[in-house]
Amino acid sequence: MMIYTYPPLIPGILKQRYKRFLADIELESGEIITAHCANTGPMIGVCTVGSRVYVSKSYNPTRKLAYSWEMIEVNNTWVGINTALPNKVIKLALEKQCLPDLVGQYTQIRSEVPYGVAKKSRIDFLLTQEKGESPIYLEVKNTTLSQGEIALFPDTVTSRGQKHLKELMALLPEANPIMLYFINRGDCGFFAPGNEFDPTYGELFQEAIEKGVKVLPCRFDVTPEGISYLGLASLSLW
């Protein structure tokens, strides 16, 4: 089921990615444009120079960069690059009640709700029902790194990610915390924590599961037309 439809996209070839936020891309016309790169992480395996990419174009005159880098082709698979999209896609999926593991468990969806120590953090989605059942706190993590058919998160040390796992654990047992990994590519049937990139995160991940935090490694198929939900990846704890 397609959840999100892209606006008309423009094909090109990646020339370089630099300063985290910028990517130079050669369009089919031969023009080289600079596109905004929303993914500020290391992008291991998903920023190879010479790869096919797609960009979108905004006609908002106030934008500094008109183009946004949307996806890249890796081993004949399109991988989503725009990290602004996962939360948008998940919100659409929640509104359509098309995530099987959550269907019927909420009637209200709220975004960016303060929680945690001194309410200094914001949960991506707070799902509640009118009947008074325990609320669902849903955190979303974009995932693009893979080793073979295994998607991995994180791809670098993430103190923010560690904090989110701790805060989800602290919600138990009064609430139902969920960590949703948005696997932004359709070629990974398995998911595992990226222990070699952040051992502390891996330890917290294991602890969170043992304490009752639910993990949903959600697979998505990315194409120039749109993004479709494929179901859950199998959890692989190494």
N, C-alpha and C positions, 0 to 999 in steps of 0.2 A: 504494500500500500504506500503510494507516494504521499508524504506528509508536507513537504516543502517544495515549491516550484521556483526555480531560479528565474531572474529576469534574463533577457537575451544576453548571452555571454560571448566574449570575443576571444578567439584562440591565439596562442602565441608560443614563444620558446623562452624559457628562463635563461637570462644572460648572467645575472648575479643577484644575490641577496646580501644586503649589508645594513649596518647600523640598526639591526633588528627589525626596524619598521619599514624598510624600503626594499624593493625588488625591481631591477631593470628587466624588461620583457620586450622581446622583438615580436611585433605583430606580423601577420601575413603580408602586409603591405610593405614591410621592411622598416617601418617606423619603430624606433625604440622608445618606449614610454617607461615612466617610473610609477609603479603601483604601490599602494599601501599594503603592508604585510601585517595583518592583525596578530599573527602568532609570533610572540616575542621570545619563545623558547629556543633551544638548540636545533629543533626540527631535524633530528637525526634521520637520515634516509629519505627525507621528503623535501629536499631543496637542492637536488642535483642539477648542476648547470647543464643545459642542453635538453632538458626534459620538456615535454609538451605541457602547457598550462592553459587555464582559462581565467580571464579577468572580467569583472563587471565594470560598467562606466556610470558614474553619477553626473547628472547635469545640474547639480546644486552649485551655484556660482560662489558660494561661501567656502566650499571645500578646498583645502590646499592641494590635495591630489585627487584627480577625477576618477582614477582607476583603483579598483580593489582586487587583489589576488585572491581567487576563489578556490582553485584546485590545481593539483599537479598529477601527472600520470607516473605511476611507479609499477613496473612489471605488469603493464597492461591493466592496471587498476587505478581508478581515479580516487585520490585522497583529498578530503576537504581541508583547506588551509585557513579559511576565515573563522577564527575562534569566536567571532560575534554570533555565529549561526547556531551552535549547539543548543544554547538556552532558548533561542527562538523556536527551534524545531521541537524541543521537548515541550515547550508551552503549547504549541499547536497539537502535539500528540496527546497531552493531558486534556486539552479542551475537547478533542475528538474521542477521548476515552479509548485510545487504540494501543495502549501499552497493557497487554494482558495481565501482567503481574499487579497492576494497580486498578484495573477496571472495577468500578462500583465501590471503591474504598474512599471516595471523597466527593463532595458536592461544591466545594469552594477552593479556588486556586489563588494564592497570593504570592507575589514575587518580591525578592529582596527584603525579607522580613528580619528585623534585628533579633539576634539571639546570642547565646554564649556569655562569656564572662563580661559583666557590665554592659551587655548588649552591644559589644563593639564589633561583632561579626554580623553578616547578613546571609541567611540561608537562601539558596536559589529559589526554592519553592516550598511553601507551607500549604499542605493539603488537609482540609478539615471537612467534617460532616456535621450536619445539623443535629444529629442524634447524640452527640457528645462522646463519640469514640475517641481514642487517643489520636492526636494529630500526627501527621506524617511530615517529617522534615527531610526534604530531598535536595541533596547536593549533586551538581553535575560537573564531571571532569572530562574535558576533551582529550581524546586519545588517538594519536597518529603513529606512534612508534610500533614496529613489528619486528619479530624474529621468526621468520618462516610464517606459519599460520597463527602465531601467538601475538596478540596485541598486548602491549606493555604500558603501564603507567606507574610512576612518572618516568620521564626521560632525562631528568636531572634532579639534583637535590632541591626539594621544595619545602621550605619551612611553613609556607602557607598551607600546603596540602597536609602536612603533619598536624597543623593546628586544627584543620577541619575534621580530621579523623578523631582527634581528642574531644572536640566539641560535640561531635555526633555521639560518641560513647557517653558523654556526660548527660545526654538527654534521657538515657535509659534509667529506669523502666517506664517513666511517665509518658514518653512519646515513642513513636516508631521511626527511628532514623534510617535513611537509605542513602547509600553512595551509588550514584549512577555513573558509569563510565561510558561516554559517548564514543564508540569506536567508529571513527570517521573514515572508514574504508570497508569495502565489502569482502575482502579476501582473508579475513581472520576469523576462524571458528572457535578460537580459544582466547582466554584472557588470563594474565598473571600480573602480580605486582612487579615493578621494575627494581628488584632488590639490588642489582649490581649498580644501579644509578643512584639509588637512595636507600641504603640498608635500614635506616631508621624508619622510613615510610613503610618498608616491607614488614618490619616488626609490628608497627602500629596497625597495619592492615590485618595481620593475623590476629592480633589482640581484639580488634574491632569485631571481626567475624565471631570469635569465641564468645564475646560479650553480648552479641545479638544484633549488631548493626547489619542490615541487609545489604547485600551487594548485587547490583544489577548491571552486568556488562552487556550493554545494548549494542547490537550490530546494525550498521546503517550502510546502505548501498548509495554511493555518490556517483551521479552522472551529470553531464552538462544540462540535462533537463530538470533534475531535481534530486531530492533525498528521500529514500524509502526505508522503512523499518524492516529488518530481516529477522528479528528475534534475538534471543540471548545467546551469547557465546558461552562455551563451557569453561568453568573456573578451573584453572590449573595452578595449584599451590606447590611451587618447587621446593 
